[in-house]
């Protein structure tokens, strides 16, 4: 756990270790959200669609093409 200090202007410096790990550099935007008294800082990816690519990998055991073929066979 790292410690950070809030400036008189309300600015918070994210420790370098976390900035480097999360790719947060100068000008990078982040979402800040409060959930049950905990602040979350979530980096906004340059391309949100690309960032989600492959998110469901391994969730489905079969390809969509194979699944559709099996469903068609069941209907007949």
Secondary structure, DSSP 8 states (H G I E B T S, - for coil): -----B-TTS-B---HHHHHHHT--TT--EEEEEETTEEEEEE--SSHHHHTTTTTTTT-SS-HHHHHHHHHHHH-
